[in-house]
Amino acid sequence: MDYDLLVDAIYEAGAEPERWDGVLALLTACFRGVCAAMHIGDANSDFSFGATYRLNPEANEAYANRYFAINPLNEPLTRVTAGTAVGDNQLVPRSAYQSSEFYNDYSLRFQLNGSITAVLDHKDGLVSCLGVVTATGADPHSVDEVAAFQRLIPHLRRALDLNKKFVGLKDRAALATSGLNQLDFGMAFLDENGTIVVANAAAEKIFAGEDGLRVVHGRLRVLDRLAQERLDYLVGCAAHGIGPRGGALQIRRAREKPPLLVRVTPYRGEKLQDMREVRVVLAFRDTQSLTRGGINHIENAFGLTPAEARVLGALVDEPDAKKIAERFEVSVVTIRNQIARMLQKTGTTKQSELIKLVLTNDIPLL
């Protein structure tokens, strides 16, 4: 038995659960087995999984549907201390085992005999275990074989602990990614060199448009030289904690489109171990949709009517009530009354404050 090879394989499975099949294959070869299986369940969490190696699918189904309930080894296994390796003959005398209904109806049918089992955990009546099964006629596992299996248990348990931690981290990462991708503005996280570590879907869409801003070898490139210099300056300050430590800029685009607004700020979150260190956060807003988002936020938050929200959108572009009235073909008095009601609902006192409320509720402040 190549002990080091087994231990390496176990920890690889700790990082990547799909590799447990390979661990079972090695254990089957090392401990005179014809097949192997493991079942892991934690009553205190949703973490559970199983794996098999060379176990006849028909045998697996029959065991789950009927023979698990009459397996004479199961009840004694519940009394074995977690972290212990045990041969079947230590649980039930081989003679008693071979006279059981389970052995004669199931084991002989599928040419299976005894087993060696590692009890990995034992909580609330649930046994997490890994077992290697021998062929019909094979001798029980020796004391030395059980001892060798025992030596592997600390590594098996540590690997399973890693599985639990990685599952939690992957779930958190998936949740964070989904949340970022639901934002209606772009976000990108950069390292100290200004290279993109990760970006959300809205940012990727902006980059893919290559309209004033694109990504070259992982770094942001702006067509306008002065804007590029300012972007590099703000990113450098944010990354290294100097100067203004962030700021905002606009990036001009082609075909007379309104500019992109970009906000740069230092990253203040946790340092992650398995990816490049994030030092800078960028938020991008396409000003073509800028006021619409802010107006929607204000409309929903303060209970504006559709007519009031329409006037609010017009105010951002044109503060003159008379021109807004002409545009919507209503009286100036109607427009002024709607503005007055919006000021009252939002707790603002001037049109300029109302417009500022729209803009600051749409541009992300990090």
Phi, psi and omega in degrees: 000128176271094186298316181297321178298318179297315181296317178300316181296322180297316181286332173296322176291331176297326178276327182227099186304333180294349179275358178298331176302320179293324176296316179298323178296315179295317180295322178299318180291323185281335187240038171056034184266167171246342177199171180208158179208154174220146175224126181238126178217138180236113182294341183266002179207179178271008184282116176198146174193167177222160178210149178224160175223120177058023176274121180309124180304324178293320178295320179298316180293317180296321180296315182294321186279329186223311195279342175303320184292337183245011178291116184292348181276340188295311183297315176298329179298328181292345180262357180278134180295137177302139182092019184239139172262142184211139174273157183300325182289346173278340179270314181220132177307140184303323180296318178292322179297315184285349175263001183280157175299321181301313182294314186285326181269332186248302186299312180295323180300321183253014176058044177245154183230246182269188183204161169238132190231138171256117175274108188269329179204158186206097183223131174051041177081357178263127179254122172263124186212163176228129183226147173248128185253136180264171182276161177306132178092351181287147177290156175301155177294140183284169177301320180295321179294319178296321179295320178295320177296321180299321181299335183276342188299316178303322179290320178299317182290321178295320179297321178292324175298321176297318177305313181299316181294316182293324177299315179297318180294319179295321178295318179295319179296318179297320179296315180296317180297316179298318179297315179298321182287345176274348179293145180268012173231157183280146174222137176224143180247127185244155173272187185293341179267003181082013178273139182290126174271313178202151178220151180276176187297320181296320178293317179300324178295319177296315180298318183296333180290339180046043181248087183090337182215133177213172180248126178234117181052041175083000181242151182281134179233130182250139181294323180281123185298316181295322178294323178296317180296319180292319178299313180299320180295312182294320179296316179298318179296316180294322183290325188250006175066039180234168176058219183287350180054047179117178181162195182229157175205165174243147181241117182289149180236168183283171172057035175057026175287152174295156187287163168277138173259134182233132175244131182246133180211152176295148174281129183242013183273193182288150173277126184264144187275328191254020176209165180303145184292127178276131180239340187223142173242132176245137173242134183241139175226128174279113186290352174296331180246015188299301187289332182299317179296316180296321179296317178301318179299313182293319180302314181288319185289324187249005175069039177289149174282161177304322180294320178293319179297324178296317178294322179299318177297322179291325180299326181297323181271329186214105184282356183276115182298325181296316180293324177295319179298318178295320180298319183264000177059047175230174181282156177297325179299319179299315180296316181294323177295320179294320177297318180297319179294323179293321177299318180294316183294324185268352180076017177263165183240346182224156178301321182297323178292323179295317179294319178299322179299320178297310185292319182285346175267004179242323178279124182295129175255115187255000000 
